[in-house]
Amino acid sequence: MITIIFATNNQHKVDEIRAVTAGKFNIITMKEAGINIDIPEPHDNVTDNAIEKAKTLHRLTSENVFSEDTGLEVDALNGEPGVKSARYAGEDKNFQANIDKLLENLASHTNKKARFRTVICLIWNNNMHLFEGVCEGQITTEQYGQKGFGYDPVFIPDGSNKTFAQMSMEEKNVFSHRRKATDQLIGFLLQQA
């Protein structure tokens, strides 16, 4: 089985990717690969941050690697929080503080349209490939559900009446931006295997 290092230590993201790739590839985290660093995300868009993370990990390991960066883009807030989604309310990456700030900033707006955008950067046999997944939806005015992570309790994807946090992993994967990008990644890898 092909092993690929995922440039993250976010267990929620690892679980989502492993749920989709189960049995096809051995996805390991940076920690499992013996790499204990926090790769900077200095860019102002998710594509460049994904590339930065993959290139950094590839330089350190010379292995096949992939990275992912995701942002929540809210139309009424001019695309905020965007690349700052995890650190919207501060550097400590507090999900609840991020949600509170988002709902406060959006309270005076009637337009609640938003989208999650995920970009995956794969470095495979020293060549770089990009895959993107987008999920359109709406931000709620209150939090609903206990599952998921990040902004899941306040995001309802188009075509559903539940937030991501009210869905099982299987339900979420029907809509998921990360799933859409991962499906493209897997499709590419299956052609190489």
N, C-alpha and C positions, 0 to 999 in steps of 0.2 A: 504494500500500500504506500502511496506517495505521501510523504510528510511535507507540510508547508507551515512555516512559522507565521503566525498572525501577530502583527505589530500592535498588540494591545495587552493590557492586564485587566481590562474591564470584563469581569466574568459574565455579566449579562449579555454583552455583545458576543462573547465566545459561545455561550449557550445557544444563542439564536443561530449563529453560523453552523455550529455542530448539529443542531436539529435539522438543518437543511442538507448538510453534507454527510450525514450519518452513514458509515460503511463505505463511502466512496474515497475519502481522503483522511489522513491523520492530521488534524489541525491542532497545532500546539501553540501555547502562549509564549510570550517573551520569557516569562518567569520559568516556564517548563523547559525552555531552551537555554536557561542559565544566564539570561540577560536581565540585569536589574537596573534599568535606566528609565527616565521619563523623557520621551522624545518631544522636543518643542513643537508647537503648532503656531509658527510666527506669521502665517499668511492670512490674508483677508478673505479667502474663499476655501471651501472644503476640498476642491480639487488639488490645489497647491499643497494644502496640509497633508492630504493623503499621500501625495508624491513624496513630500519631505520625509514622512514616517517610513515609507517603504524603502526609499534610498538609504536612509540612515541605518535601518536594520540590515539591509543587503550589504552595506559597507562593513558592518560588524561581523556578519556571518558567512557571506558569499553563498548563502543558500537561497532556495526558492522561498520568497516571502510575499505577503500581501498586507496591506493596511487598509483602513477604512476611516473616513471622516464623515460625520453626519451633522447637519444643521437644521434647525427649525426656522423657517422663514415666514414671518407674519406680515401680510400685505400692509395693514394699517400702521405698522411700525417700521415701514421702509425696509423690510427684510430682516429686522432684528428678531431674535437674538443671533441668527445665522451662525457664523463660525464660532461665536462666543457662547453657544448654547449651553455647554457644560459649566462655563464660568460666568454666566450672565449676572449673577448676584455677588460674584467674588471668586477669588482664586481657590477657595476650599471646595468648589464643585458640590455645593449643597443643593440637592434636587428640590427640596421643599422651598428654600429661599428663592431659587430660580423661578419656580412656579408662581410663588407669591408676587415676585417682581413683574412677571409677565402679565398676570391677571390685573395687577394694579395699573400697569402701563396701558393696558387694553380696555380698561373699564369705561372710558369715555368714548370709545369707538363702537360703531354699530357693525362695521365690517370685521368679521372674525375669521376671514379666509386665511388659510395658512397651508404650508406644505413641509413635509420632511424631505430632505435631499441627502442621499448617501452616494458617495463616490468611493469605489474600491480601486486601489492601485496594486496591481500584481507585477512583481518582477520574476519572470519565469525564464530560465536559461539565459539570464543577463539581459532580457528584453522586457520593456515596460508596456503594460496594457492597462487601460482604464475602463471601468464599468460603472454606469450610473443608474440609480433607481430613485423615483420620485413618488410620493404619496400625497395627493391633494386632500384637504379636509378643512375642518373648522376648529377653532378654539372655543371651549365651553366657558361659562362664567363661573362654574364651580368644579371641584374635583370629584370624579366618580371612579370607583374601582380600586383594587389593591394590588393588581398584578403589574408586571412590566417594570419600567424604570424611567427616569428622566421625566419628560413632559407627557408620558402616556396617560395620566389621569385627566388631562385637559384637552386631549386631541381626539376628535371623532373623524375617522376617514370617510371620504365621500362614499356613499353606498351602504353605510352602516348607521345604526342609531346608538352604538356603544362606543365608549372610549377604548383606546388600546388597553388601558388598565383593567377593563371589564372583560377582556377577551382571553381565552386560552391561547397558548403559543400557536396552536393550529389555526385558530380563527385569525389571529393577528397576521400570520404569514400569508393569508389570502390577500391582504392589502399592503403589507409591509414594504417600505422603501428599501430596507436592508435586504429583504428577501428578493426583491426584483433585481438588485445589483448582484446579489449572491448567485442567483440563477444564471446570470450571464457569465459570471466567473466560473461556475461549475460546467456550463456548456463549453466554455473555452478549454478548461482542463480535461474534460472527457475526450475532446478531440486530440489532445496531446498524449493521453495515457496509452 
